[in-house]
Protein backbone atom coordinates (compact mmCIF):
# COMPACT_ATOMS: atom_id res chain seq x y z
CA UNK A 1 0.00 0.00 0.00
CA UNK A 2 1.36 3.44 -0.91
CA UNK A 3 1.84 6.14 1.70
CA UNK A 4 -0.90 8.28 0.13
CA UNK A 5 -3.38 5.39 0.16
CA UNK A 6 -2.53 4.63 3.79
CA UNK A 7 -2.96 8.29 4.71
CA UNK A 8 -6.32 8.41 2.95
CA UNK A 9 -7.57 5.39 4.88
CA UNK A 10 -6.37 6.94 8.16
CA UNK A 11 -8.16 10.19 7.35
CA UNK A 12 -11.35 8.36 6.40
CA UNK A 13 -11.28 6.28 9.59
CA UNK A 14 -10.88 9.44 11.65
CA UNK A 15 -13.70 11.12 9.72
CA UNK A 16 -15.98 8.16 10.44
CA UNK A 17 -15.22 8.43 14.17
CA UNK A 18 -15.89 12.17 14.43
CA UNK A 19 -19.04 11.82 12.33
CA UNK A 20 -20.31 9.14 14.72
CA UNK A 21 -19.64 11.51 17.61
CA UNK A 22 -21.43 14.33 15.80
CA UNK A 23 -24.46 12.15 15.07
CA UNK A 24 -24.75 11.10 18.72
CA UNK A 25 -24.49 14.64 20.13
CA UNK A 26 -27.06 15.81 17.57
CA UNK A 27 -29.78 13.82 19.32
CA UNK A 28 -30.43 16.76 21.64
CA UNK A 29 -30.63 19.44 18.93
CA UNK A 30 -34.17 18.65 17.83
CA UNK A 31 -35.63 16.89 20.85
CA UNK A 32 -37.41 20.06 21.94
CA UNK A 33 -39.02 20.81 18.53
CA UNK A 34 -40.06 17.16 18.31
CA UNK A 35 -41.74 17.43 21.72
CA UNK A 36 -43.27 20.91 21.38
CA UNK A 37 -46.80 19.64 20.63
CA UNK A 38 -46.77 17.84 24.01
CA UNK A 39 -44.88 20.58 25.85
CA UNK A 40 -47.21 23.46 24.91
CA UNK A 41 -50.15 22.22 27.02
CA UNK A 42 -47.90 20.64 29.68
CA UNK A 43 -45.94 23.87 30.21
CA UNK A 44 -48.89 26.16 29.31
CA UNK A 45 -47.08 27.96 26.46
CA UNK A 46 -48.34 30.10 23.57
CA UNK A 47 -46.79 29.58 20.14
CA UNK A 48 -44.57 32.62 20.72
CA UNK A 49 -43.43 31.27 24.10
CA UNK A 50 -42.73 27.88 22.55
CA UNK A 51 -40.73 29.57 19.82
CA UNK A 52 -38.75 31.51 22.44
CA UNK A 53 -37.20 28.30 23.78
CA UNK A 54 -35.93 27.46 20.30
CA UNK A 55 -34.74 31.06 20.08
CA UNK A 56 -32.88 30.69 23.39
CA UNK A 57 -31.21 27.54 22.11
CA UNK A 58 -30.14 29.17 18.86
CA UNK A 59 -28.89 32.33 20.60
CA UNK A 60 -26.91 30.24 23.06
CA UNK A 61 -25.49 28.22 20.20
CA UNK A 62 -24.58 31.40 18.30
CA UNK A 63 -22.78 32.90 21.29
CA UNK A 64 -20.95 29.64 21.92
CA UNK A 65 -19.95 29.28 18.28
CA UNK A 66 -18.58 32.81 18.24
CA UNK A 67 -16.55 32.43 21.42
CA UNK A 68 -15.27 28.93 20.70
CA UNK A 69 -14.36 29.64 17.08
CA UNK A 70 -12.44 32.77 18.11
CA UNK A 71 -10.68 30.81 20.84
CA UNK A 72 -9.82 27.93 18.48
CA UNK A 73 -7.68 30.27 16.37
CA UNK A 74 -5.63 31.02 19.47
CA UNK A 75 -5.31 27.72 21.38
CA UNK A 76 -6.20 25.15 18.72
CA UNK A 77 -9.45 23.61 17.49
CA UNK A 78 -8.75 20.24 19.16
CA UNK A 79 -8.55 21.67 22.68
CA UNK A 80 -11.76 23.65 22.31
CA UNK A 81 -13.59 20.69 20.79
CA UNK A 82 -12.71 18.32 23.63
CA UNK A 83 -13.56 20.81 26.39
CA UNK A 84 -16.92 21.51 24.75
CA UNK A 85 -17.76 17.83 24.52
CA UNK A 86 -17.17 17.33 28.25
CA UNK A 87 -19.28 20.37 29.19
CA UNK A 88 -22.07 19.30 26.82
CA UNK A 89 -22.37 15.89 28.47
CA UNK A 90 -22.92 17.54 31.87
CA UNK A 91 -25.38 20.17 30.56
CA UNK A 92 -27.47 17.65 28.60
CA UNK A 93 -27.79 15.42 31.66
CA UNK A 94 -29.00 18.40 33.73
CA UNK A 95 -31.55 19.26 31.02
CA UNK A 96 -32.93 15.72 30.99
CA UNK A 97 -33.27 15.57 34.78
CA UNK A 98 -34.49 19.09 35.60
CA UNK A 99 -36.37 20.67 32.63
CA UNK A 100 -39.97 20.50 33.85
CA UNK A 101 -41.45 23.95 33.11
CA UNK A 102 -41.19 26.81 30.63
CA UNK A 103 -38.55 28.66 32.67
CA UNK A 104 -36.42 25.63 33.53
CA UNK A 105 -36.68 24.40 29.95
CA UNK A 106 -35.62 27.78 28.55
CA UNK A 107 -32.63 28.09 30.92
CA UNK A 108 -31.36 24.51 30.65
CA UNK A 109 -31.88 24.11 26.88
CA UNK A 110 -30.00 27.37 26.37
CA UNK A 111 -27.21 26.05 28.63
CA UNK A 112 -26.97 22.92 26.47
CA UNK A 113 -26.56 25.14 23.41
CA UNK A 114 -23.84 27.20 25.11
CA UNK A 115 -21.77 24.04 25.60
CA UNK A 116 -22.40 22.49 22.18
CA UNK A 117 -21.17 25.41 20.06
CA UNK A 118 -17.56 24.35 20.43
CA UNK A 119 -18.22 20.98 18.81
CA UNK A 120 -19.16 22.26 15.35
CA UNK A 121 -16.89 24.91 13.83
CA UNK A 122 -13.90 23.27 15.47
CA UNK A 123 -14.60 20.16 13.40
CA UNK A 124 -14.83 22.31 10.27
CA UNK A 125 -11.35 23.66 11.09
CA UNK A 126 -9.96 20.19 11.78
CA UNK A 127 -11.34 18.87 8.48
CA UNK A 128 -9.88 21.86 6.61
CA UNK A 129 -6.46 21.00 8.06
CA UNK A 130 -6.64 17.29 7.18
CA UNK A 131 -8.21 17.34 3.68
CA UNK A 132 -6.96 19.00 0.51
CA UNK A 133 -9.51 21.13 -1.45
CA UNK A 134 -10.18 18.40 -4.01
CA UNK A 135 -11.62 16.14 -1.26
CA UNK A 136 -12.70 18.73 1.28
CA UNK A 137 -16.24 19.19 -0.05
CA UNK A 138 -16.97 15.49 0.29
CA UNK A 139 -15.51 15.33 3.81
CA UNK A 140 -17.50 18.39 4.89
CA UNK A 141 -20.60 16.85 3.39
CA UNK A 142 -20.23 13.76 5.56
CA UNK A 143 -19.90 15.94 8.66
CA UNK A 144 -23.20 17.70 7.88
CA UNK A 145 -24.72 14.33 6.92
CA UNK A 146 -23.84 13.01 10.37
CA UNK A 147 -25.80 15.90 11.86
CA UNK A 148 -28.80 14.91 9.75
CA UNK A 149 -28.50 11.30 10.85
CA UNK A 150 -28.48 12.34 14.49
CA UNK A 151 -31.49 14.58 13.94
CA UNK A 152 -33.38 11.76 12.24
CA UNK A 153 -32.64 9.39 15.12
CA UNK A 154 -33.69 12.10 17.58
CA UNK A 155 -37.05 12.60 15.90
CA UNK A 156 -37.64 8.87 15.49
CA UNK A 157 -36.82 8.29 19.14
CA UNK A 158 -39.26 11.05 20.09
CA UNK A 159 -41.98 9.26 18.12
CA UNK A 160 -41.28 6.12 20.18
CA UNK A 161 -40.66 7.64 23.61
CA UNK A 162 -43.27 10.43 23.80
CA UNK A 163 -46.32 8.10 23.72
CA UNK A 164 -44.67 5.76 26.26
CA UNK A 165 -42.85 7.92 28.79
CA UNK A 166 -43.69 11.48 27.80
CA UNK A 167 -41.14 14.20 27.34
CA UNK A 168 -38.98 13.16 30.39
CA UNK A 169 -38.13 9.87 28.66
CA UNK A 170 -37.52 11.62 25.33
CA UNK A 171 -35.14 14.10 27.00
CA UNK A 172 -33.30 11.26 28.78
CA UNK A 173 -32.65 9.39 25.55
CA UNK A 174 -31.38 12.57 23.88
CA UNK A 175 -29.01 13.37 26.74
CA UNK A 176 -27.67 9.82 26.60
CA UNK A 177 -26.73 10.50 23.00
CA UNK A 178 -24.67 13.54 24.01
CA UNK A 179 -22.77 11.53 26.63
CA UNK A 180 -22.08 8.82 24.04
CA UNK A 181 -20.92 11.41 21.53
CA UNK A 182 -18.53 12.90 24.07
CA UNK A 183 -16.89 9.52 24.64
CA UNK A 184 -16.58 8.87 20.89
CA UNK A 185 -15.12 12.34 20.28
CA UNK A 186 -12.46 11.94 22.94
CA UNK A 187 -11.47 8.56 21.48
CA UNK A 188 -11.22 10.03 17.96
CA UNK A 189 -8.91 12.83 19.10
CA UNK A 190 -6.37 10.71 20.97
CA UNK A 191 -3.76 10.82 18.19
CA UNK A 192 -4.67 14.19 16.66
CA UNK A 193 -2.11 16.94 17.32
CA UNK A 194 -3.13 20.40 18.47
CA UNK A 195 -2.43 22.85 15.63
CA UNK A 196 -2.38 26.64 15.92
CA UNK A 197 -1.85 28.56 12.66
CA UNK A 198 0.44 31.47 13.36
CA UNK A 199 -0.41 34.84 11.86
CA UNK A 200 2.30 36.75 10.05
CA UNK A 201 2.65 40.46 10.70
CA UNK A 202 1.43 41.16 7.15
CA UNK A 203 -1.92 39.42 7.72
CA UNK A 204 -4.91 41.47 8.84
CA UNK A 205 -8.51 40.27 9.38
CA UNK A 206 -10.06 43.31 7.71
CA UNK A 207 -7.97 42.87 4.58
CA UNK A 208 -8.38 39.13 4.13
CA UNK A 209 -11.98 38.82 5.30
CA UNK A 210 -13.75 42.16 5.64
CA UNK A 211 -12.52 43.36 2.23
CA UNK A 212 -12.75 39.93 0.62
CA UNK A 213 -15.89 39.97 -1.61
CA UNK A 214 -16.16 36.17 -1.74
CA UNK A 215 -15.96 35.84 2.04
CA UNK A 216 -18.52 38.60 2.61
CA UNK A 217 -21.01 37.03 0.17
CA UNK A 218 -20.53 33.55 1.61
CA UNK A 219 -21.11 34.85 5.14
CA UNK A 220 -24.22 36.76 4.04
CA UNK A 221 -25.50 33.69 2.19
CA UNK A 222 -25.01 31.62 5.34
CA UNK A 223 -26.98 34.14 7.42
CA UNK A 224 -29.99 33.92 5.09
CA UNK A 225 -29.60 30.15 4.80
CA UNK A 226 -29.68 29.88 8.62
CA UNK A 227 -32.76 32.08 8.88
CA UNK A 228 -34.64 29.71 6.60
CA UNK A 229 -33.23 26.38 7.72
CA UNK A 230 -33.24 26.69 11.51
CA UNK A 231 -36.80 27.97 11.74
CA UNK A 232 -37.91 25.33 9.25
CA UNK A 233 -36.47 22.54 11.41
CA UNK A 234 -37.88 24.10 14.60
CA UNK A 235 -41.46 24.23 13.32
CA UNK A 236 -41.76 21.44 10.74
CA UNK A 237 -42.73 18.70 13.28
CA UNK A 238 -45.59 20.88 14.54
CA UNK A 239 -46.62 21.77 10.97
CA UNK A 240 -46.73 18.11 9.97
CA UNK A 241 -48.78 17.24 13.05
CA UNK A 242 -51.25 20.00 12.16
CA UNK A 243 -51.35 18.82 8.55
CA UNK A 244 -52.07 15.23 9.53
CA UNK A 245 -54.74 16.37 11.99
CA UNK A 246 -56.34 18.52 9.29
CA UNK A 247 -56.72 15.46 7.07
CA UNK A 248 -58.40 13.36 9.76
CA UNK A 249 -55.68 11.77 11.88
CA UNK A 250 -56.22 11.51 15.65
CA UNK A 251 -54.02 13.64 17.91
CA UNK A 252 -51.83 10.68 18.89
CA UNK A 253 -51.41 9.43 15.34
CA UNK A 254 -50.68 12.94 14.08
CA UNK A 255 -47.96 13.44 16.70
CA UNK A 256 -46.29 10.09 16.03
CA UNK A 257 -46.63 10.47 12.26
CA UNK A 258 -45.10 13.96 12.35
CA UNK A 259 -42.09 12.64 14.31
CA UNK A 260 -41.49 9.79 11.87
CA UNK A 261 -41.91 11.94 8.77
CA UNK A 262 -39.64 14.63 10.22
CA UNK A 263 -37.06 11.92 10.91
CA UNK A 264 -37.35 10.88 7.29
CA UNK A 265 -36.77 14.45 6.20
CA UNK A 266 -33.51 14.49 8.14
CA UNK A 267 -32.43 11.30 6.43
CA UNK A 268 -33.08 13.09 3.15
CA UNK A 269 -30.94 15.93 4.50
CA UNK A 270 -28.23 13.35 5.16
CA UNK A 271 -28.35 12.33 1.51
CA UNK A 272 -28.23 15.97 0.43
CA UNK A 273 -25.20 16.78 2.57
CA UNK A 274 -23.31 13.65 1.57
CA UNK A 275 -23.85 14.26 -2.16
CA UNK A 276 -23.92 18.03 -2.59
CA UNK A 277 -20.54 18.62 -0.97
CA UNK A 278 -19.00 16.09 -3.31
CA UNK A 279 -20.92 17.47 -6.29
CA UNK A 280 -19.53 20.93 -5.56
CA UNK A 281 -16.02 19.43 -5.76
CA UNK A 282 -16.86 18.59 -9.37
CA UNK A 283 -19.16 21.37 -10.58
CA UNK A 284 -17.96 24.28 -8.48
CA UNK A 285 -19.37 25.80 -5.32
CA UNK A 286 -21.34 28.64 -6.99
CA UNK A 287 -23.33 26.42 -9.35
CA UNK A 288 -24.50 24.10 -6.60
CA UNK A 289 -25.31 26.98 -4.23
CA UNK A 290 -27.46 28.81 -6.77
CA UNK A 291 -29.64 25.82 -7.61
CA UNK A 292 -30.09 24.64 -4.03
CA UNK A 293 -30.87 28.07 -2.56
CA UNK A 294 -33.37 28.85 -5.33
CA UNK A 295 -35.21 25.56 -4.94
CA UNK A 296 -35.31 25.88 -1.15
CA UNK A 297 -36.79 29.39 -1.39
CA UNK A 298 -39.53 28.10 -3.70
CA UNK A 299 -40.41 25.35 -1.21
CA UNK A 300 -40.62 27.87 1.66
CA UNK A 301 -43.04 30.00 -0.31
CA UNK A 302 -45.29 27.04 -1.14
CA UNK A 303 -45.37 24.47 1.66
CA UNK A 304 -47.19 26.47 4.32
CA UNK A 305 -50.26 26.83 2.10
CA UNK A 306 -50.51 23.03 1.74
CA UNK A 307 -51.43 22.24 5.37
CA UNK A 308 -54.77 20.70 4.36
CA UNK A 309 -53.48 19.05 1.17
CA UNK A 310 -53.28 15.24 0.83
CA UNK A 311 -50.52 13.91 3.11
CA UNK A 312 -48.57 12.31 0.24
CA UNK A 313 -48.33 15.65 -1.54
CA UNK A 314 -47.24 17.48 1.62
CA UNK A 315 -44.58 14.84 2.28
CA UNK A 316 -43.33 15.10 -1.30
CA UNK A 317 -42.89 18.86 -1.14
CA UNK A 318 -41.39 18.52 2.35
CA UNK A 319 -38.85 15.99 1.11
CA UNK A 320 -37.69 18.38 -1.62
CA UNK A 321 -37.58 21.16 0.97
CA UNK A 322 -35.46 19.04 3.32
CA UNK A 323 -33.00 18.19 0.55
CA UNK A 324 -32.52 21.71 -0.80
CA UNK A 325 -32.58 23.61 2.50
CA UNK A 326 -29.74 21.57 3.97
CA UNK A 327 -27.82 20.60 0.83
CA UNK A 328 -26.02 23.94 0.59
CA UNK A 329 -24.73 23.82 4.18
CA UNK A 330 -21.50 21.87 3.51
CA UNK A 331 -20.92 23.84 0.31
CA UNK A 332 -21.12 27.16 2.14
CA UNK A 333 -18.69 25.90 4.78
CA UNK A 334 -16.10 24.42 2.45
CA UNK A 335 -16.23 27.47 0.16
CA UNK A 336 -15.42 29.68 3.14
CA UNK A 337 -12.41 27.54 4.10
CA UNK A 338 -11.10 28.19 0.58
CA UNK A 339 -11.81 31.92 0.58
CA UNK A 340 -9.89 32.96 3.71
CA UNK A 341 -6.41 32.17 5.11
CA UNK A 342 -6.21 29.37 7.69
CA UNK A 343 -4.89 31.77 10.35
CA UNK A 344 -8.21 33.64 10.24
CA UNK A 345 -10.57 30.71 9.67
CA UNK A 346 -11.65 30.39 13.30
CA UNK A 347 -12.33 34.10 13.66
CA UNK A 348 -14.20 34.14 10.35
CA UNK A 349 -16.31 31.17 11.42
CA UNK A 350 -16.95 32.97 14.71
CA UNK A 351 -18.33 35.99 12.89
CA UNK A 352 -20.35 33.82 10.51
CA UNK A 353 -21.75 31.78 13.38
CA UNK A 354 -22.75 34.80 15.43
CA UNK A 355 -24.60 36.35 12.49
CA UNK A 356 -26.00 33.11 11.05
CA UNK A 357 -27.20 31.48 14.23
CA UNK A 358 -28.31 34.84 15.56
CA UNK A 359 -30.61 35.11 12.56
CA UNK A 360 -31.59 31.47 13.01
CA UNK A 361 -32.40 32.16 16.66
CA UNK A 362 -34.74 35.03 15.84
CA UNK A 363 -36.48 33.22 12.99
CA UNK A 364 -38.41 30.60 15.08
CA UNK A 365 -39.69 33.38 17.33
CA UNK A 366 -40.81 35.46 14.33
CA UNK A 367 -42.39 32.36 12.79
CA UNK A 368 -44.34 31.70 16.00
CA UNK A 369 -45.43 35.32 16.28
CA UNK A 370 -46.71 35.32 12.67
CA UNK A 371 -48.48 32.03 13.37
CA UNK A 372 -50.21 33.57 16.40
CA UNK A 373 -51.13 36.72 14.47
CA UNK A 374 -52.68 34.87 11.52
CA UNK A 375 -54.65 32.25 13.49
CA UNK A 376 -57.22 32.21 16.31
CA UNK A 377 -56.20 30.38 19.53
CA UNK A 378 -55.95 26.60 19.15
CA UNK A 379 -54.43 24.40 16.46
CA UNK A 380 -53.14 26.72 13.68
CA UNK A 381 -54.89 26.28 10.34
CA UNK A 382 -53.00 28.94 8.33
CA UNK A 383 -49.26 28.32 8.04
CA UNK A 384 -48.52 29.98 4.71
CA UNK A 385 -47.65 33.45 5.99
CA UNK A 386 -45.21 32.10 8.57
CA UNK A 387 -43.36 30.01 5.98
CA UNK A 388 -43.35 32.96 3.58
CA UNK A 389 -41.22 34.85 6.11
CA UNK A 390 -38.66 32.04 5.80
CA UNK A 391 -38.87 32.18 2.02
CA UNK A 392 -37.55 35.74 2.08
CA UNK A 393 -34.31 34.36 3.53
CA UNK A 394 -34.10 31.77 0.77
CA UNK A 395 -34.51 34.43 -1.91
CA UNK A 396 -31.70 36.52 -0.42
CA UNK A 397 -29.44 33.46 -0.10
CA UNK A 398 -29.99 32.82 -3.81
CA UNK A 399 -29.00 36.40 -4.61
CA UNK A 400 -25.77 36.02 -2.62
CA UNK A 401 -24.89 32.84 -4.52
CA UNK A 402 -25.58 34.47 -7.87
CA UNK A 403 -23.10 37.27 -7.11
CA UNK A 404 -20.20 34.87 -6.49
CA UNK A 405 -17.72 34.60 -9.33
CA UNK A 406 -17.62 31.23 -11.03
CA UNK A 407 -14.06 30.47 -9.97
CA UNK A 408 -14.43 31.67 -6.36
CA UNK A 409 -14.40 28.21 -4.87
CA UNK A 410 -11.87 26.80 -7.32
CA UNK A 411 -9.10 28.94 -5.77
CA UNK A 412 -7.64 27.98 -2.43
CA UNK A 413 -6.33 30.63 -0.10
CA UNK A 414 -2.85 30.22 1.44
CA UNK A 415 -2.95 27.72 4.25
Protein Blocks (a to p, Z undefined) as FASTA:
>chain_A
ZZklmmmmmmmmmmmmmmmmmmmmmmmmmmmmmmmmmmmmmnopafklmmmmmmmmmmmm
mmmmmmmmmmmmmnojklmmmmmmmmmmmmmmmmmmmmcbfklmmmmmmmmmmmmmmmmm
mmmmmmmmmpcfklmmmmmmmmmmmmmmmmmmmmmmmmmmmmmnojmlmmmmmmmmmmmm
mmmmmmmmmmpccddddddfkbcfklmmmmmmklmmmmmmmmmmmmmmmmmmmmmmmmmm
mmmmmnopafklmmmmmmmmmmmmmmmmmmmmmmmmmmmmmnopklmmmmmmmmmmmmmm
mmmmmmmgcfklmmmmmmmmmmmmmmmmmmmmmmmmmmpcfklmmmmmmmmmmmmmmmmm
mmmmmmmmmmmmmpcedjdfblklmmmmmmmmmmmmmmmmmmpcfklmmpccdZZ
